[in-house]
Amino acid sequence: MTSDPTRGADEATWRNRFILLNLTRIGGTVVVLIGLAIWHSDWLRQGGAVEIGLPLALVGLVVSFAGPKWLSRKWSSGRR
């Protein structure tokens, strides 16, 4: 156990940030998979729904790749 109370807070902050980065990646991937399923399956209509599935998959890709970069830049600049 550490005797420095600020070190525990720093470790908790970094752990929470790590978890948030991974949840952002996982969430973006889930959105991509849902978009692909809507696009190529019969969930919404027969033959798939390109108008809904394609934009949803693209949004998921942007969130999955750009979201963690945006969060890390936000944290490194000191803004909250």
PyMOL Python script that loads the backbone (N, CA, C, O; Angstrom):
from pymol import cmd

cmd.read_pdbstr("""\
ATOM      1  N   MET A   1       0.835  -1.169   0.000  1.00  0.00           N
ATOM      2  CA  MET A   1       0.000   0.000   0.000  1.00  0.00           C
ATOM      3  C   MET A   1       0.881   1.233   0.000  1.00  0.00           C
ATOM      4  O   MET A   1       1.973   1.221   0.568  1.00  0.00           O
ATOM      5  N   THR A   2       0.426   2.264  -0.615  1.00  0.00           N
ATOM      6  CA  THR A   2       1.208   3.494  -0.695  1.00  0.00           C
ATOM      7  C   THR A   2       0.879   4.393   0.484  1.00  0.00           C
ATOM      8  O   THR A   2      -0.251   4.412   0.972  1.00  0.00           O
ATOM      9  N   SER A   3       1.888   5.144   0.939  1.00  0.00           N
ATOM     10  CA  SER A   3       1.666   6.071   2.039  1.00  0.00           C
ATOM     11  C   SER A   3       1.256   7.451   1.539  1.00  0.00           C
ATOM     12  O   SER A   3       0.732   8.259   2.306  1.00  0.00           O
ATOM     13  N   ASP A   4       1.490   7.723   0.272  1.00  0.00           N
ATOM     14  CA  ASP A   4       1.159   9.015  -0.322  1.00  0.00           C
ATOM     15  C   ASP A   4      -0.286   8.998  -0.822  1.00  0.00           C
ATOM     16  O   ASP A   4      -0.593   8.256  -1.755  1.00  0.00           O
ATOM     17  N   PRO A   5      -1.185   9.797  -0.227  1.00  0.00           N
ATOM     18  CA  PRO A   5      -2.593   9.754  -0.654  1.00  0.00           C
ATOM     19  C   PRO A   5      -2.818  10.268  -2.066  1.00  0.00           C
ATOM     20  O   PRO A   5      -3.771   9.848  -2.722  1.00  0.00           O
ATOM     21  N   THR A   6      -1.956  11.176  -2.557  1.00  0.00           N
ATOM     22  CA  THR A   6      -2.154  11.682  -3.920  1.00  0.00           C
ATOM     23  C   THR A   6      -1.795  10.632  -4.960  1.00  0.00           C
ATOM     24  O   THR A   6      -2.334  10.648  -6.066  1.00  0.00           O
ATOM     25  N   ARG A   7      -0.896   9.726  -4.622  1.00  0.00           N
ATOM     26  CA  ARG A   7      -0.525   8.679  -5.576  1.00  0.00           C
ATOM     27  C   ARG A   7      -1.713   7.755  -5.851  1.00  0.00           C
ATOM     28  O   ARG A   7      -1.932   7.345  -6.991  1.00  0.00           O
ATOM     29  N   GLY A   8      -2.470   7.431  -4.818  1.00  0.00           N
ATOM     30  CA  GLY A   8      -3.658   6.603  -5.002  1.00  0.00           C
ATOM     31  C   GLY A   8      -4.681   7.274  -5.886  1.00  0.00           C
ATOM     32  O   GLY A   8      -5.329   6.620  -6.702  1.00  0.00           O
ATOM     33  N   ALA A   9      -4.830   8.582  -5.728  1.00  0.00           N
ATOM     34  CA  ALA A   9      -5.772   9.330  -6.571  1.00  0.00           C
ATOM     35  C   ALA A   9      -5.285   9.360  -8.011  1.00  0.00           C
ATOM     36  O   ALA A   9      -6.083   9.230  -8.939  1.00  0.00           O
ATOM     37  N   ASP A  10      -3.971   9.531  -8.205  1.00  0.00           N
ATOM     38  CA  ASP A  10      -3.419   9.525  -9.564  1.00  0.00           C
ATOM     39  C   ASP A  10      -3.612   8.173 -10.233  1.00  0.00           C
ATOM     40  O   ASP A  10      -3.964   8.106 -11.411  1.00  0.00           O
ATOM     41  N   GLU A  11      -3.388   7.107  -9.496  1.00  0.00           N
ATOM     42  CA  GLU A  11      -3.579   5.767 -10.058  1.00  0.00           C
ATOM     43  C   GLU A  11      -5.039   5.530 -10.408  1.00  0.00           C
ATOM     44  O   GLU A  11      -5.339   4.922 -11.436  1.00  0.00           O
ATOM     45  N   ALA A  12      -5.939   5.997  -9.574  1.00  0.00           N
ATOM     46  CA  ALA A  12      -7.373   5.844  -9.865  1.00  0.00           C
ATOM     47  C   ALA A  12      -7.760   6.655 -11.101  1.00  0.00           C
ATOM     48  O   ALA A  12      -8.553   6.199 -11.925  1.00  0.00           O
ATOM     49  N   THR A  13      -7.200   7.854 -11.224  1.00  0.00           N
ATOM     50  CA  THR A  13      -7.494   8.684 -12.399  1.00  0.00           C
ATOM     51  C   THR A  13      -7.026   8.001 -13.664  1.00  0.00           C
ATOM     52  O   THR A  13      -7.767   7.929 -14.644  1.00  0.00           O
ATOM     53  N   TRP A  14      -5.790   7.494 -13.654  1.00  0.00           N
ATOM     54  CA  TRP A  14      -5.266   6.834 -14.852  1.00  0.00           C
ATOM     55  C   TRP A  14      -6.005   5.547 -15.153  1.00  0.00           C
ATOM     56  O   TRP A  14      -6.213   5.222 -16.322  1.00  0.00           O
ATOM     57  N   ARG A  15      -6.410   4.801 -14.130  1.00  0.00           N
ATOM     58  CA  ARG A  15      -7.186   3.579 -14.349  1.00  0.00           C
ATOM     59  C   ARG A  15      -8.525   3.913 -14.987  1.00  0.00           C
ATOM     60  O   ARG A  15      -8.955   3.248 -15.930  1.00  0.00           O
ATOM     61  N   ASN A  16      -9.187   4.952 -14.468  1.00  0.00           N
ATOM     62  CA  ASN A  16     -10.482   5.347 -15.025  1.00  0.00           C
ATOM     63  C   ASN A  16     -10.350   5.841 -16.466  1.00  0.00           C
ATOM     64  O   ASN A  16     -11.215   5.569 -17.298  1.00  0.00           O
ATOM     65  N   ARG A  17      -9.268   6.567 -16.760  1.00  0.00           N
ATOM     66  CA  ARG A  17      -9.052   7.021 -18.130  1.00  0.00           C
ATOM     67  C   ARG A  17      -8.796   5.845 -19.063  1.00  0.00           C
ATOM     68  O   ARG A  17      -9.294   5.826 -20.188  1.00  0.00           O
ATOM     69  N   PHE A  18      -8.029   4.871 -18.607  1.00  0.00           N
ATOM     70  CA  PHE A  18      -7.765   3.671 -19.407  1.00  0.00           C
ATOM     71  C   PHE A  18      -9.067   2.935 -19.707  1.00  0.00           C
ATOM     72  O   PHE A  18      -9.298   2.497 -20.834  1.00  0.00           O
ATOM     73  N   ILE A  19      -9.905   2.804 -18.698  1.00  0.00           N
ATOM     74  CA  ILE A  19     -11.191   2.128 -18.878  1.00  0.00           C
ATOM     75  C   ILE A  19     -12.062   2.905 -19.865  1.00  0.00           C
ATOM     76  O   ILE A  19     -12.706   2.306 -20.726  1.00  0.00           O
ATOM     77  N   LEU A  20     -12.085   4.226 -19.745  1.00  0.00           N
ATOM     78  CA  LEU A  20     -12.899   5.045 -20.649  1.00  0.00           C
ATOM     79  C   LEU A  20     -12.412   4.958 -22.091  1.00  0.00           C
ATOM     80  O   LEU A  20     -13.222   4.900 -23.016  1.00  0.00           O
ATOM     81  N   LEU A  21     -11.090   4.948 -22.291  1.00  0.00           N
ATOM     82  CA  LEU A  21     -10.554   4.790 -23.652  1.00  0.00           C
ATOM     83  C   LEU A  21     -10.988   3.461 -24.264  1.00  0.00           C
ATOM     84  O   LEU A  21     -11.404   3.406 -25.421  1.00  0.00           O
ATOM     85  N   ASN A  22     -10.888   2.402 -23.485  1.00  0.00           N
ATOM     86  CA  ASN A  22     -11.277   1.096 -24.009  1.00  0.00           C
ATOM     87  C   ASN A  22     -12.778   0.982 -24.230  1.00  0.00           C
ATOM     88  O   ASN A  22     -13.213   0.353 -25.195  1.00  0.00           O
ATOM     89  N   LEU A  23     -13.578   1.580 -23.349  1.00  0.00           N
ATOM     90  CA  LEU A  23     -15.026   1.570 -23.570  1.00  0.00           C
ATOM     91  C   LEU A  23     -15.406   2.363 -24.812  1.00  0.00           C
ATOM     92  O   LEU A  23     -16.364   2.013 -25.502  1.00  0.00           O
ATOM     93  N   THR A  24     -14.660   3.431 -25.104  1.00  0.00           N
ATOM     94  CA  THR A  24     -14.907   4.192 -26.331  1.00  0.00           C
ATOM     95  C   THR A  24     -14.629   3.333 -27.553  1.00  0.00           C
ATOM     96  O   THR A  24     -15.417   3.320 -28.498  1.00  0.00           O
ATOM     97  N   ARG A  25     -13.517   2.619 -27.539  1.00  0.00           N
ATOM     98  CA  ARG A  25     -13.186   1.732 -28.666  1.00  0.00           C
ATOM     99  C   ARG A  25     -14.215   0.614 -28.818  1.00  0.00           C
ATOM    100  O   ARG A  25     -14.666   0.321 -29.925  1.00  0.00           O
ATOM    101  N   ILE A  26     -14.579  -0.003 -27.705  1.00  0.00           N
ATOM    102  CA  ILE A  26     -15.543  -1.102 -27.739  1.00  0.00           C
ATOM    103  C   ILE A  26     -16.914  -0.596 -28.197  1.00  0.00           C
ATOM    104  O   ILE A  26     -17.578  -1.245 -29.005  1.00  0.00           O
ATOM    105  N   GLY A  27     -17.331   0.553 -27.685  1.00  0.00           N
ATOM    106  CA  GLY A  27     -18.623   1.118 -28.082  1.00  0.00           C
ATOM    107  C   GLY A  27     -18.671   1.449 -29.557  1.00  0.00           C
ATOM    108  O   GLY A  27     -19.674   1.188 -30.221  1.00  0.00           O
ATOM    109  N   GLY A  28     -17.585   2.027 -30.083  1.00  0.00           N
ATOM    110  CA  GLY A  28     -17.527   2.312 -31.512  1.00  0.00           C
ATOM    111  C   GLY A  28     -17.599   1.049 -32.339  1.00  0.00           C
ATOM    112  O   GLY A  28     -18.251   1.021 -33.383  1.00  0.00           O
ATOM    113  N   THR A  29     -16.932   0.004 -31.881  1.00  0.00           N
ATOM    114  CA  THR A  29     -16.957  -1.273 -32.599  1.00  0.00           C
ATOM    115  C   THR A  29     -18.352  -1.886 -32.579  1.00  0.00           C
ATOM    116  O   THR A  29     -18.795  -2.447 -33.581  1.00  0.00           O
ATOM    117  N   VAL A  30     -19.040  -1.785 -31.463  1.00  0.00           N
ATOM    118  CA  VAL A  30     -20.408  -2.305 -31.370  1.00  0.00           C
ATOM    119  C   VAL A  30     -21.328  -1.544 -32.323  1.00  0.00           C
ATOM    120  O   VAL A  30     -22.178  -2.146 -32.980  1.00  0.00           O
ATOM    121  N   VAL A  31     -21.163  -0.229 -32.399  1.00  0.00           N
ATOM    122  CA  VAL A  31     -21.985   0.575 -33.320  1.00  0.00           C
ATOM    123  C   VAL A  31     -21.705   0.178 -34.768  1.00  0.00           C
ATOM    124  O   VAL A  31     -22.629   0.101 -35.577  1.00  0.00           O
ATOM    125  N   VAL A  32     -20.433  -0.076 -35.102  1.00  0.00           N
ATOM    126  CA  VAL A  32     -20.091  -0.534 -36.456  1.00  0.00           C
ATOM    127  C   VAL A  32     -20.782  -1.862 -36.750  1.00  0.00           C
ATOM    128  O   VAL A  32     -21.362  -2.032 -37.822  1.00  0.00           O
ATOM    129  N   LEU A  33     -20.725  -2.788 -35.823  1.00  0.00           N
ATOM    130  CA  LEU A  33     -21.344  -4.100 -36.041  1.00  0.00           C
ATOM    131  C   LEU A  33     -22.864  -3.994 -36.184  1.00  0.00           C
ATOM    132  O   LEU A  33     -23.459  -4.683 -37.012  1.00  0.00           O
ATOM    133  N   ILE A  34     -23.484  -3.143 -35.389  1.00  0.00           N
ATOM    134  CA  ILE A  34     -24.932  -2.939 -35.518  1.00  0.00           C
ATOM    135  C   ILE A  34     -25.257  -2.306 -36.870  1.00  0.00           C
ATOM    136  O   ILE A  34     -26.223  -2.695 -37.527  1.00  0.00           O
ATOM    137  N   GLY A  35     -24.447  -1.331 -37.279  1.00  0.00           N
ATOM    138  CA  GLY A  35     -24.658  -0.710 -38.589  1.00  0.00           C
ATOM    139  C   GLY A  35     -24.520  -1.703 -39.729  1.00  0.00           C
ATOM    140  O   GLY A  35     -25.313  -1.695 -40.670  1.00  0.00           O
ATOM    141  N   LEU A  36     -23.503  -2.565 -39.641  1.00  0.00           N
ATOM    142  CA  LEU A  36     -23.333  -3.591 -40.674  1.00  0.00           C
ATOM    143  C   LEU A  36     -24.479  -4.596 -40.676  1.00  0.00           C
ATOM    144  O   LEU A  36     -24.922  -5.040 -41.735  1.00  0.00           O
ATOM    145  N   ALA A  37     -24.954  -4.951 -39.488  1.00  0.00           N
ATOM    146  CA  ALA A  37     -26.078  -5.884 -39.406  1.00  0.00           C
ATOM    147  C   ALA A  37     -27.343  -5.272 -39.999  1.00  0.00           C
ATOM    148  O   ALA A  37     -28.100  -5.958 -40.686  1.00  0.00           O
ATOM    149  N   ILE A  38     -27.575  -3.998 -39.742  1.00  0.00           N
ATOM    150  CA  ILE A  38     -28.747  -3.329 -40.332  1.00  0.00           C
ATOM    151  C   ILE A  38     -28.592  -3.224 -41.842  1.00  0.00           C
ATOM    152  O   ILE A  38     -29.553  -3.409 -42.589  1.00  0.00           O
ATOM    153  N   TRP A  39     -27.383  -2.928 -42.284  1.00  0.00           N
ATOM    154  CA  TRP A  39     -27.111  -2.741 -43.704  1.00  0.00           C
ATOM    155  C   TRP A  39     -27.302  -4.029 -44.492  1.00  0.00           C
ATOM    156  O   TRP A  39     -27.877  -4.012 -45.580  1.00  0.00           O
ATOM    157  N   HIS A  40     -26.822  -5.149 -43.951  1.00  0.00           N
ATOM    158  CA  HIS A  40     -26.783  -6.397 -44.723  1.00  0.00           C
ATOM    159  C   HIS A  40     -27.815  -7.450 -44.318  1.00  0.00           C
ATOM    160  O   HIS A  40     -27.866  -8.519 -44.926  1.00  0.00           O
ATOM    161  N   SER A  41     -28.619  -7.176 -43.329  1.00  0.00           N
ATOM    162  CA  SER A  41     -29.592  -8.190 -42.916  1.00  0.00           C
ATOM    163  C   SER A  41     -31.014  -7.666 -43.111  1.00  0.00           C
ATOM    164  O   SER A  41     -31.226  -6.573 -43.637  1.00  0.00           O
ATOM    165  N   ASP A  42     -31.952  -8.448 -42.687  1.00  0.00           N
ATOM    166  CA  ASP A  42     -33.359  -8.094 -42.841  1.00  0.00           C
ATOM    167  C   ASP A  42     -33.956  -7.559 -41.540  1.00  0.00           C
ATOM    168  O   ASP A  42     -35.153  -7.723 -41.306  1.00  0.00           O
ATOM    169  N   TRP A  43     -33.163  -6.936 -40.706  1.00  0.00           N
ATOM    170  CA  TRP A  43     -33.669  -6.426 -39.426  1.00  0.00           C
ATOM    171  C   TRP A  43     -34.733  -5.362 -39.612  1.00  0.00           C
ATOM    172  O   TRP A  43     -35.794  -5.433 -38.992  1.00  0.00           O
ATOM    173  N   LEU A  44     -34.466  -4.383 -40.451  1.00  0.00           N
ATOM    174  CA  LEU A  44     -35.421  -3.291 -40.615  1.00  0.00           C
ATOM    175  C   LEU A  44     -36.327  -3.475 -41.826  1.00  0.00           C
ATOM    176  O   LEU A  44     -37.511  -3.137 -41.787  1.00  0.00           O
ATOM    177  N   ARG A  45     -35.760  -4.012 -42.896  1.00  0.00           N
ATOM    178  CA  ARG A  45     -36.581  -4.287 -44.079  1.00  0.00           C
ATOM    179  C   ARG A  45     -35.907  -5.371 -44.912  1.00  0.00           C
ATOM    180  O   ARG A  45     -34.724  -5.662 -44.737  1.00  0.00           O
ATOM    181  N   GLN A  46     -36.659  -5.947 -45.797  1.00  0.00           N
ATOM    182  CA  GLN A  46     -36.161  -7.022 -46.646  1.00  0.00           C
ATOM    183  C   GLN A  46     -35.032  -6.505 -47.536  1.00  0.00           C
ATOM    184  O   GLN A  46     -35.200  -5.502 -48.229  1.00  0.00           O
ATOM    185  N   GLY A  47     -33.890  -7.178 -47.522  1.00  0.00           N
ATOM    186  CA  GLY A  47     -32.768  -6.808 -48.364  1.00  0.00           C
ATOM    187  C   GLY A  47     -31.791  -5.842 -47.719  1.00  0.00           C
ATOM    188  O   GLY A  47     -30.778  -5.492 -48.324  1.00  0.00           O
ATOM    189  N   GLY A  48     -32.076  -5.412 -46.514  1.00  0.00           N
ATOM    190  CA  GLY A  48     -31.165  -4.512 -45.815  1.00  0.00           C
ATOM    191  C   GLY A  48     -31.531  -3.055 -45.995  1.00  0.00           C
ATOM    192  O   GLY A  48     -32.276  -2.689 -46.905  1.00  0.00           O
ATOM    193  N   ALA A  49     -30.994  -2.231 -45.113  1.00  0.00           N
ATOM    194  CA  ALA A  49     -31.273  -0.792 -45.151  1.00  0.00           C
ATOM    195  C   ALA A  49     -29.956  -0.045 -45.239  1.00  0.00           C
ATOM    196  O   ALA A  49     -29.350   0.288 -44.221  1.00  0.00           O
ATOM    197  N   VAL A  50     -29.517   0.217 -46.457  1.00  0.00           N
ATOM    198  CA  VAL A  50     -28.243   0.902 -46.686  1.00  0.00           C
ATOM    199  C   VAL A  50     -28.292   2.321 -46.143  1.00  0.00           C
ATOM    200  O   VAL A  50     -27.291   2.810 -45.619  1.00  0.00           O
ATOM    201  N   GLU A  51     -29.432   2.993 -46.254  1.00  0.00           N
ATOM    202  CA  GLU A  51     -29.560   4.388 -45.835  1.00  0.00           C
ATOM    203  C   GLU A  51     -29.321   4.576 -44.341  1.00  0.00           C
ATOM    204  O   GLU A  51     -28.902   5.654 -43.918  1.00  0.00           O
ATOM    205  N   ILE A  52     -29.576   3.563 -43.547  1.00  0.00           N
ATOM    206  CA  ILE A  52     -29.388   3.641 -42.103  1.00  0.00           C
ATOM    207  C   ILE A  52     -28.092   2.949 -41.686  1.00  0.00           C
ATOM    208  O   ILE A  52     -27.349   3.468 -40.854  1.00  0.00           O
ATOM    209  N   GLY A  53     -27.828   1.800 -42.251  1.00  0.00           N
ATOM    210  CA  GLY A  53     -26.684   0.995 -41.837  1.00  0.00           C
ATOM    211  C   GLY A  53     -25.338   1.594 -42.181  1.00  0.00           C
ATOM    212  O   GLY A  53     -24.425   1.568 -41.355  1.00  0.00           O
ATOM    213  N   LEU A  54     -25.194   2.132 -43.375  1.00  0.00           N
ATOM    214  CA  LEU A  54     -23.909   2.701 -43.795  1.00  0.00           C
ATOM    215  C   LEU A  54     -23.508   3.906 -42.957  1.00  0.00           C
ATOM    216  O   LEU A  54     -22.384   3.931 -42.455  1.00  0.00           O
ATOM    217  N   PRO A  55     -24.375   4.916 -42.777  1.00  0.00           N
ATOM    218  CA  PRO A  55     -23.972   6.040 -41.924  1.00  0.00           C
ATOM    219  C   PRO A  55     -23.691   5.623 -40.476  1.00  0.00           C
ATOM    220  O   PRO A  55     -22.785   6.158 -39.836  1.00  0.00           O
ATOM    221  N   LEU A  56     -24.461   4.679 -39.973  1.00  0.00           N
ATOM    222  CA  LEU A  56     -24.250   4.204 -38.611  1.00  0.00           C
ATOM    223  C   LEU A  56     -22.890   3.525 -38.476  1.00  0.00           C
ATOM    224  O   LEU A  56     -22.180   3.742 -37.495  1.00  0.00           O
ATOM    225  N   ALA A  57     -22.530   2.708 -39.458  1.00  0.00           N
ATOM    226  CA  ALA A  57     -21.223   2.055 -39.435  1.00  0.00           C
ATOM    227  C   ALA A  57     -20.091   3.067 -39.544  1.00  0.00           C
ATOM    228  O   ALA A  57     -19.063   2.916 -38.884  1.00  0.00           O
ATOM    229  N   LEU A  58     -20.265   4.091 -40.362  1.00  0.00           N
ATOM    230  CA  LEU A  58     -19.233   5.124 -40.497  1.00  0.00           C
ATOM    231  C   LEU A  58     -19.070   5.942 -39.217  1.00  0.00           C
ATOM    232  O   LEU A  58     -17.951   6.281 -38.833  1.00  0.00           O
ATOM    233  N   VAL A  59     -20.171   6.254 -38.566  1.00  0.00           N
ATOM    234  CA  VAL A  59     -20.103   6.976 -37.294  1.00  0.00           C
ATOM    235  C   VAL A  59     -19.381   6.122 -36.250  1.00  0.00           C
ATOM    236  O   VAL A  59     -18.568   6.636 -35.482  1.00  0.00           O
ATOM    237  N   GLY A  60     -19.673   4.835 -36.220  1.00  0.00           N
ATOM    238  CA  GLY A  60     -18.992   3.939 -35.293  1.00  0.00           C
ATOM    239  C   GLY A  60     -17.498   3.879 -35.551  1.00  0.00           C
ATOM    240  O   GLY A  60     -16.706   3.833 -34.610  1.00  0.00           O
ATOM    241  N   LEU A  61     -17.102   3.880 -36.823  1.00  0.00           N
ATOM    242  CA  LEU A  61     -15.670   3.888 -37.154  1.00  0.00           C
ATOM    243  C   LEU A  61     -14.991   5.165 -36.671  1.00  0.00           C
ATOM    244  O   LEU A  61     -13.895   5.121 -36.113  1.00  0.00           O
ATOM    245  N   VAL A  62     -15.642   6.290 -36.887  1.00  0.00           N
ATOM    246  CA  VAL A  62     -15.065   7.563 -36.448  1.00  0.00           C
ATOM    247  C   VAL A  62     -14.922   7.587 -34.924  1.00  0.00           C
ATOM    248  O   VAL A  62     -13.890   8.008 -34.403  1.00  0.00           O
ATOM    249  N   VAL A  63     -15.941   7.143 -34.222  1.00  0.00           N
ATOM    250  CA  VAL A  63     -15.879   7.119 -32.759  1.00  0.00           C
ATOM    251  C   VAL A  63     -14.807   6.158 -32.277  1.00  0.00           C
ATOM    252  O   VAL A  63     -14.073   6.463 -31.337  1.00  0.00           O
ATOM    253  N   SER A  64     -14.712   5.005 -32.911  1.00  0.00           N
ATOM    254  CA  SER A  64     -13.746   3.992 -32.491  1.00  0.00           C
ATOM    255  C   SER A  64     -12.307   4.448 -32.673  1.00  0.00           C
ATOM    256  O   SER A  64     -11.455   4.147 -31.838  1.00  0.00           O
ATOM    257  N   PHE A  65     -12.021   5.178 -33.763  1.00  0.00           N
ATOM    258  CA  PHE A  65     -10.645   5.594 -34.024  1.00  0.00           C
ATOM    259  C   PHE A  65     -10.330   6.995 -33.505  1.00  0.00           C
ATOM    260  O   PHE A  65      -9.253   7.216 -32.951  1.00  0.00           O
ATOM    261  N   ALA A  66     -11.246   7.940 -33.672  1.00  0.00           N
ATOM    262  CA  ALA A  66     -10.954   9.321 -33.293  1.00  0.00           C
ATOM    263  C   ALA A  66     -11.321   9.631 -31.844  1.00  0.00           C
ATOM    264  O   ALA A  66     -10.757  10.551 -31.251  1.00  0.00           O
ATOM    265  N   GLY A  67     -12.241   8.889 -31.273  1.00  0.00           N
ATOM    266  CA  GLY A  67     -12.659   9.146 -29.896  1.00  0.00           C
ATOM    267  C   GLY A  67     -11.535   9.052 -28.883  1.00  0.00           C
ATOM    268  O   GLY A  67     -11.354   9.985 -28.101  1.00  0.00           O
ATOM    269  N   PRO A  68     -10.763   7.956 -28.859  1.00  0.00           N
ATOM    270  CA  PRO A  68      -9.655   7.876 -27.907  1.00  0.00           C
ATOM    271  C   PRO A  68      -8.587   8.952 -28.121  1.00  0.00           C
ATOM    272  O   PRO A  68      -8.014   9.452 -27.153  1.00  0.00           O
ATOM    273  N   LYS A  69      -8.319   9.309 -29.366  1.00  0.00           N
ATOM    274  CA  LYS A  69      -7.350  10.383 -29.635  1.00  0.00           C
ATOM    275  C   LYS A  69      -7.864  11.711 -29.102  1.00  0.00           C
ATOM    276  O   LYS A  69      -7.107  12.478 -28.509  1.00  0.00           O
ATOM    277  N   TRP A  70      -9.135  11.984 -29.308  1.00  0.00           N
ATOM    278  CA  TRP A  70      -9.717  13.214 -28.813  1.00  0.00           C
ATOM    279  C   TRP A  70      -9.673  13.259 -27.284  1.00  0.00           C
ATOM    280  O   TRP A  70      -9.337  14.290 -26.701  1.00  0.00           O
ATOM    281  N   LEU A  71     -10.011  12.145 -26.638  1.00  0.00           N
ATOM    282  CA  LEU A  71      -9.972  12.107 -25.182  1.00  0.00           C
ATOM    283  C   LEU A  71      -8.558  12.317 -24.649  1.00  0.00           C
ATOM    284  O   LEU A  71      -8.368  13.062 -23.688  1.00  0.00           O
ATOM    285  N   SER A  72      -7.578  11.681 -25.252  1.00  0.00           N
ATOM    286  CA  SER A  72      -6.207  11.824 -24.760  1.00  0.00           C
ATOM    287  C   SER A  72      -5.702  13.253 -24.964  1.00  0.00           C
ATOM    288  O   SER A  72      -4.982  13.773 -24.112  1.00  0.00           O
ATOM    289  N   ARG A  73      -6.065  13.892 -26.071  1.00  0.00           N
ATOM    290  CA  ARG A  73      -5.684  15.289 -26.273  1.00  0.00           C
ATOM    291  C   ARG A  73      -6.378  16.199 -25.244  1.00  0.00           C
ATOM    292  O   ARG A  73      -5.782  17.151 -24.741  1.00  0.00           O
ATOM    293  N   LYS A  74      -7.612  15.894 -24.952  1.00  0.00           N
ATOM    294  CA  LYS A  74      -8.349  16.690 -23.972  1.00  0.00           C
ATOM    295  C   LYS A  74      -7.696  16.569 -22.597  1.00  0.00           C
ATOM    296  O   LYS A  74      -7.562  17.563 -21.883  1.00  0.00           O
ATOM    297  N   TRP A  75      -7.297  15.371 -22.229  1.00  0.00           N
ATOM    298  CA  TRP A  75      -6.678  15.156 -20.923  1.00  0.00           C
ATOM    299  C   TRP A  75      -5.278  15.749 -20.857  1.00  0.00           C
ATOM    300  O   TRP A  75      -4.885  16.261 -19.809  1.00  0.00           O
ATOM    301  N   SER A  76      -4.517  15.697 -21.936  1.00  0.00           N
ATOM    302  CA  SER A  76      -3.152  16.214 -21.902  1.00  0.00           C
ATOM    303  C   SER A  76      -3.125  17.736 -21.905  1.00  0.00           C
ATOM    304  O   SER A  76      -2.152  18.330 -21.439  1.00  0.00           O
ATOM    305  N   SER A  77      -4.161  18.375 -22.414  1.00  0.00           N
ATOM    306  CA  SER A  77      -4.184  19.835 -22.429  1.00  0.00           C
ATOM    307  C   SER A  77      -4.626  20.409 -21.095  1.00  0.00           C
ATOM    308  O   SER A  77      -4.491  21.612 -20.870  1.00  0.00           O
ATOM    309  N   GLY A  78      -5.145  19.583 -20.211  1.00  0.00           N
ATOM    310  CA  GLY A  78      -5.538  20.040 -18.891  1.00  0.00           C
ATOM    311  C   GLY A  78      -6.970  20.523 -18.793  1.00  0.00           C
ATOM    312  O   GLY A  78      -7.413  20.900 -17.708  1.00  0.00           O
ATOM    313  N   ARG A  79      -7.714  20.524 -19.903  1.00  0.00           N
ATOM    314  CA  ARG A  79      -9.121  20.923 -19.857  1.00  0.00           C
ATOM    315  C   ARG A  79      -9.940  19.795 -19.269  1.00  0.00           C
ATOM    316  O   ARG A  79      -9.606  18.620 -19.424  1.00  0.00           O
ATOM    317  N   ARG A  80     -11.019  20.163 -18.590  1.00  0.00           N
ATOM    318  CA  ARG A  80     -11.894  19.138 -18.035  1.00  0.00           C
ATOM    319  C   ARG A  80     -13.331  19.459 -18.274  1.00  0.00           C
ATOM    320  O   ARG A  80     -14.209  18.697 -17.871  1.00  0.00           O
TER     321      ARG A  80
END
""", "prot")
cmd.dss("prot")
cmd.show_as("cartoon", "prot")
cmd.util.cbc("prot")
cmd.orient("prot")
